[in-house]
Amino acid sequence: MHNPNKISKKTIKSIFLIKPKIFITITFIPFLYLLGWILSQPFLLLSLSKEDLSLIGTIFTFFLFILLMPKWFNFRWQIRNSWSTLGLNNKTIMKNILSFSKGIIFALILLILVLLPLLKSNYIVWLGGLSLETILNGILLTCGVGFAEEIIFRGWLFEDLKLQFGIKVALISQSIVFSLVHIGFKIPFWNTLSTLIGLFTLGIFCSIIRFKDEGSLWGAIGVHGGLVGIWFVLNNGLINISREAPGWLVGYGTTNTNPLGGLYGISILLISCIFYFLKFKHQILKFIN
């Protein structure tokens, strides 16, 4: 009599080993999204909104992703320490917390640099109203989005592409994919292009942070999560940015969701990339070589 667990394990292994390997890399996340959507459908009985249902499907997708990571690296690449490969447990808990905290502080510095010329030009009105709900949502965004997107892009996708094509292709490719999946293409072409470049540069910068931290992902999680969470809190009670603020300064989009998507923000990111590479060149080259 067949053991269902062995059959399931064999099936998953055979899927992960389909060639060319890049095919599974490309289809893996869309396939998980499909499964997440299917698992979320029973919640229709609760008469939830489309946004809530979509969120539940995304949560299911991410849990499936986490569940399958050990098997992904074990079956495809014979790597058993998948969490170290992804950069989650390379160091002690205290060092991870410190790296995460430094990342958030650096994100705050980046946003202050974006806001300073806006303040000087009187494009910002201070509101000063901040609810507990906004703070909690900001914390959830900082931890949730930062963790989920960094483990997917700078963790899983980068490592899988690196094993297939090398570190240079992996670095560029994961940043391209990261930028494309965040674009809605509802703004003019040149504005869209600027936003893409900003997101691409952010992907490169978060990768450099990880290289600098000798493979640990927590610093990059702090930077990414901090940018998302702090910007959300700022724009939901603390400040109001004038619609007259130029896109090259504040970024493009109807709700100013990407302050690093304008020429000014891109310049700050590029300078940060160069600064970090030169300052931590030894650690970065040691890790990537």
Secondary structure, 3 states (H helix, E strand, C coil): CCCHHHHHHHHHHHHHCCCCHHHHHHHHHHHHHHHHHHHHHHHHHHCCCHHHHHHHHHHHHHHHHHHHHHHHHHHHHCCCCHHHHCCCCCCCHHHHHHHHHHHHHHHHHHHHHHHHHHHHCCCEEECCCCCHHHHHHHHHHHHHHHHHHHHHHHHHHHHHHHHHHCHHHHHHHHHHHHHHCCCCCCCCHHHHHHHHHHHHHHHHHHHHHHHHCCCCCHHHHHHHHHHHHHHHHHHHHHEEECCCCCHHHHCCCCCCCCCCCCHHHHHHHHHHHHHHHHHCHHHHHHHHC
